[in-house]
């Protein structure tokens, strides 16, 4: 995510990081785009490390519908993990 993303200035001023809701939105978009699934519910999500602007992250999805596990990985390891439910 580029440093010019509109969610960054308020999250947190002076040292912005990518908000968790933006990461979850990217997860929902990936599920729809690549698998044709709609994100129905976030069962749980744990954010364990920040994603800084202009850094890359990799999203991994495991399991079979309707319940999936996800991980978001960055340069230093796991940034977030959790479980979601999807609908076809």
C-alpha positions as CSV (number, residue, x, y, z in Angstrom):
1,X,0.0,0.0,0.0
2,X,1.3,3.4,-1.0
3,X,2.0,6.1,1.5
4,X,-0.7,8.2,-0.2
5,X,-3.6,5.9,0.8
6,X,-6.4,8.1,2.3
7,X,-6.6,5.9,5.5
8,X,-3.0,6.6,6.5
9,X,-2.9,10.2,7.7
10,X,-5.2,9.6,10.7
11,X,-3.7,6.2,11.6
12,X,-1.4,7.3,13.3
13,X,-0.3,10.9,12.7
14,X,3.5,11.2,12.4
15,X,4.1,7.4,12.1
16,X,1.3,6.0,9.9
17,X,0.6,2.3,9.6
18,X,-1.8,0.4,7.5
19,X,-5.1,0.0,9.5
20,X,-6.3,-3.6,10.1
21,X,-9.6,-2.8,8.4
22,X,-7.7,-2.0,5.2
23,X,-5.9,-5.4,5.4
24,X,-9.3,-7.2,5.9
25,X,-10.7,-5.3,3.0
26,X,-7.8,-6.5,0.8
27,X,-8.6,-10.1,2.0
28,X,-12.3,-9.7,1.0
29,X,-11.3,-8.3,-2.4
30,X,-8.8,-11.2,-3.0
31,X,-11.4,-13.8,-2.1
32,X,-13.9,-12.3,-4.5
33,X,-11.5,-11.7,-7.3
34,X,-9.6,-15.0,-7.2
35,X,-12.1,-17.4,-5.9
36,X,-15.5,-15.8,-6.5
37,X,-16.3,-16.0,-2.7
38,X,-18.0,-13.2,-0.7
39,X,-16.7,-12.5,2.8
40,X,-19.6,-13.3,5.0
41,X,-18.1,-13.0,8.5
42,X,-14.9,-12.4,10.3
43,X,-14.7,-15.1,13.0
44,X,-11.6,-13.7,14.5
45,X,-8.6,-11.7,13.5
46,X,-5.4,-11.0,15.4
47,X,-2.9,-8.3,14.3
48,X,0.5,-9.1,15.7
49,X,2.8,-6.7,13.9
50,X,2.3,-3.4,11.9
51,X,2.4,-3.1,8.1
52,X,4.1,0.2,7.3
53,X,3.3,2.2,4.1
54,X,5.2,1.2,1.0
55,X,6.0,-2.2,2.4
56,X,4.8,-5.4,0.8
57,X,2.8,-8.2,2.4
58,X,1.6,-11.6,1.2
59,X,-1.8,-12.9,1.9
60,X,-2.3,-16.7,2.3
61,X,-5.6,-18.5,2.6
62,X,-6.0,-22.0,3.8
63,X,-9.0,-24.4,4.2
64,X,-12.2,-25.1,2.4
65,X,-15.4,-23.0,2.4
66,X,-17.3,-21.9,4.3
67,X,-14.6,-21.5,7.0
68,X,-11.1,-20.4,6.0
69,X,-7.9,-19.5,7.8
70,X,-5.8,-16.6,6.7
71,X,-2.3,-15.2,7.3
72,X,-0.8,-11.9,6.2
73,X,3.0,-12.1,6.1
74,X,5.5,-9.3,5.9
75,X,9.2,-8.9,5.8
76,X,9.5,-9.8,9.5
77,X,7.0,-12.7,9.6
78,X,3.3,-12.9,10.5
79,X,1.5,-9.5,10.6
80,X,-2.0,-10.9,11.1
81,X,-3.9,-14.2,11.2
82,X,-7.5,-15.3,11.7
83,X,-10.5,-17.1,10.5
84,X,-13.3,-16.0,8.2
85,X,-16.5,-17.5,6.7
86,X,-17.3,-17.1,3.0
87,X,-20.4,-17.5,0.9
88,X,-20.4,-18.6,-2.8
